[in-house]
Amino acid sequence: MCPNSYLITIVQAGGGILSNQFENKKSDIEILEAPNLSFYLDYRKYLDDFYKYKRELTKKSLRPYTYQVFSAGADIKSPNYLKMVIDGKRNLSMDMVLKFAKALGLNKESTDEFKLLVQFTQENDPALRNIFLKKLNEHRISAKLKSGEIDAKTWEKLPNWISWILFAMIDQTGVEFKPDKLVKLLRGTVNEEEVRQALQAIIDSGEVEVSPEGMVVRKNNLIETPEDVSVQLVRKLQSELMYLGLESLFKDSASDREFGSATLALTKEEFEEIKFQLRKIRKQIQKDNSVKRAGTKGDKVYQLNLQLFPVTDRVNAQQSGIAAQQQETRLSVSSLSENQKETTL
């Protein structure tokens, strides 16, 4: 390395080095960034990145960071406990979560977030994982609202699931937009005050107006420019609507709902094609429904959720090569065994 250059280490927000660049400067300096807990959905990955960050940070010190140092900070006797947790050989109890939070240097709010992340990561039941994910998401949004990272006024403008459904109920026949009447139609999942607030929110937004006869009339689409809405806001609404689907799975009879699933191995091209077709189907259904509702009203409001998402990672080239070698080895051993049998015979 040139004596007048220094190494700039560019680190992604969630941890892990993205690139190294050399620039001409007079001293050796490294730029490191601690992993941000809020960017993780796997606490083991967070712990791994935290450990690597501490190792990199102290590599030139007299006492570099080790698993034993972490255990001492957490008041744990086992010197390699952190490594066993990172490798998935140990889970964390709630008592151990508090000890780990101490060693990680987390404050109370971050400790609560870490606890939820641990519960989400370690839970195997998909329904319970959804519950922990919802709590984790709500905790993180609350923190961002407090810090100003998410603008509170913009957040309040996005309709919640109640407002979303009330907006669709304008096209439902016989609906009286009075909180006590709406609560009954919403099947007891909300109270009058929540309905009153949701109804007032869409009226204040200018998306609907109340006629002199007390009828609620649609003025615009609830969100006309989704590209202007942040990812967090969209995820909030979509997750709420998906949780309604989970409730329906257990609450409604099969004759009142339609649930289906397919688990498929796809190429990237096939995935993109199916995604395109799903979007096309959704837009066509919405278009056909708009035409029909222009003439008559519907009997009920239904929620249609379309989901297509990965459940495995792609095997990288190195892993694929190892698997191929292992397969060749198994075939060679098999052939050798057969040859040995022939010789014996």
C-alpha positions, -999 to 999 in steps of 0.1 A, spaced: 0 0 0 12 35 -7 24 51 25 3 82 18 -29 63 14 -56 51 38 -82 24 36 -118 35 35 -141 6 45 -176 12 33 -201 -6 55 -237 -13 47 -262 -1 73 -270 -36 85 -234 -46 89 -210 -63 65 -183 -47 43 -196 -36 9 -163 -24 -6 -128 -12 1 -114 18 -16 -79 33 -14 -74 71 -15 -43 92 -12 -41 105 24 -14 109 51 -26 85 77 -41 50 82 -78 54 92 -107 30 91 -143 41 89 -166 16 106 -203 16 114 -219 -4 141 -247 -27 130 -282 -11 135 -306 -35 153 -336 -20 135 -323 -33 101 -324 -70 112 -351 -97 111 -327 -124 125 -311 -117 158 -283 -143 152 -272 -124 121 -272 -92 142 -251 -108 169 -227 -121 142 -223 -87 126 -219 -71 161 -191 -95 169 -173 -89 136 -177 -52 140 -161 -53 175 -133 -76 163 -125 -52 134 -127 -22 157 -102 -36 182 -80 -57 160 -50 -33 166 -56 -29 203 -36 -48 230 -68 -67 240 -89 -74 209 -125 -83 213 -133 -120 218 -162 -143 226 -148 -144 261 -150 -106 264 -186 -107 254 -194 -134 280 -178 -114 307 -199 -83 297 -230 -105 298 -220 -121 331 -220 -156 315 -196 -183 326 -194 -201 292 -167 -183 271 -181 -194 238 -218 -190 245 -222 -161 219 -207 -183 192 -231 -212 200 -260 -188 198 -248 -173 165 -243 -209 151 -279 -218 161 -267 -244 187 -283 -224 216 -315 -203 219 -319 -174 242 -342 -174 272 -358 -141 283 -333 -139 312 -305 -145 288 -319 -118 265 -313 -92 293 -278 -104 298 -270 -102 261 -286 -67 259 -262 -56 286 -232 -69 267 -245 -53 235 -248 -20 253 -285 -16 244 -307 9 262 -342 0 275 -360 7 242 -335 -12 222 -336 -41 247 -374 -43 242 -368 -44 204 -341 -71 208 -364 -92 229 -391 -91 202 -365 -99 176 -354 -129 195 -390 -141 200 -397 -137 163 -365 -155 152 -369 -184 176 -406 -191 170 -414 -219 146 -452 -215 145 -460 -192 115 -491 -177 133 -471 -168 164 -442 -155 142 -467 -132 126 -478 -119 160 -442 -112 171 -434 -96 137 -464 -73 141 -452 -63 176 -417 -58 164 -428 -37 134 -450 -15 157 -422 -10 181 -398 1 154 -424 24 138 -431 40 173 -393 46 177 -390 62 143 -420 84 150 -404 96 183 -371 103 166 -387 121 137 -373 96 111 -410 91 101 -430 123 98 -460 120 122 -483 141 100 -475 120 69 -480 88 90 -515 100 101 -526 106 66 -522 70 56 -555 51 62 -555 22 86 -574 -10 77 -606 4 93 -605 35 70 -597 14 41 -627 -9 46 -650 20 54 -640 36 21 -650 4 3 -683 2 22 -695 33 3 -702 7 -25 -721 -16 -1 -758 -15 -1 -778 -4 29 -749 9 49 -756 37 75 -724 56 82 -730 58 119 -703 44 143 -727 22 162 -741 7 130 -707 3 114 -693 -16 144 -719 -43 139 -711 -47 102 -674 -49 110 -681 -80 129 -671 -68 163 -634 -65 155 -633 -27 165 -651 -4 189 -672 27 182 -644 52 190 -620 35 166 -646 36 138 -655 72 146 -618 82 143 -613 62 111 -644 77 95 -634 112 105 -599 107 91 -611 99 56 -636 128 58 -608 152 69 -585 139 42 -610 151 15 -613 116 0 -650 115 9 -677 140 18 -710 138 36 -740 149 16 -769 170 31 -789 138 34 -762 123 55 -748 100 27 -711 95 24 -699 101 -11 -665 92 -26 -645 120 -41 -612 104 -49 -594 71 -47 -581 67 -11 -544 67 -23 -540 82 -58 -502 85 -57 -488 55 -39 -453 64 -52 -454 94 -28 -460 71 2 -430 57 21 -424 20 22 -431 19 60 -465 34 55 -474 9 27 -462 -21 47 -483 -10 77 -515 -11 57 -506 -43 39 -497 -61 70 -530 -51 87 -550 -64 58 -530 -97 58 -537 -102 95 -574 -99 86 -569 -128 63 -553 -149 90 -583 -142 113 -607 -152 85 -589 -185 81 -600 -195 116 -632 -175 119 -651 -180 86 -664 -212 70 -648 -224 38 -680 -215 19 -675 -178 29 -639 -175 19 -614 -188 -7 -579 -197 5 -554 -215 -17 -517 -219 -18 -490 -234 -40 -453 -239 -32 -432 -238 -63 -396 -239 -74 -392 -211 -100 -365 -195 -121 -361 -157 -119 -378 -153 -153 -408 -175 -142 -411 -155 -110 -413 -122 -129 -439 -136 -153 -462 -148 -125 -458 -115 -107 -468 -97 -139 -498 -120 -143 -509 -114 -107 -508 -77 -111 -527 -80 -143 -554 -101 -127 -557 -77 -97 -561 -47 -120 -586 -65 -141 -607 -75 -111 -606 -39 -98 -616 -26 -132 -645 -50 -136 -657 -43 -100 -656 -5 -106 -678 -9 -137 -703 -31 -118 -704 -8 -87 -712 22 -110 -746 6 -116 -754 -14 -84 -740 -17 -49 -724 -49 -35 -738 -71 -6 -705 -73 14 -670 -60 14 -644 -86 7 -606 -84 10 -584 -99 -18 -548 -104 -9 -523 -116 -34 -489 -128 -21 -459 -143 -39 -427 -144 -19 -395 -165 -15 -392 -192 13 -357 -203 4 -325 -186 -7 -307 -194 -40 -278 -218 -39 -247 -199 -47 -221 -212 -72 -197 -223 -45 -224 -243 -26 -235 -258 -59 -200 -269 -67 -196 -285 -33 -229 -303 -37 -218 -316 -71 -185 -329 -57 -203 -346 -28 -227 -363 -53 -197 -375 -74 -180 -388 -43 -212 -407 -33 -214 -422 -68 -177 -432 -67 -182 -449 -34 -213 -467 -47 -194 -479 -78 -165 -490 -57 -188 -510 -34 -204 -527 -64 -170 -536 -78 -160 -550 -45 -191 -572 -44 -183 -585 -79 -147 -593 -69 -159 -611 -38 -184 -631 -59 
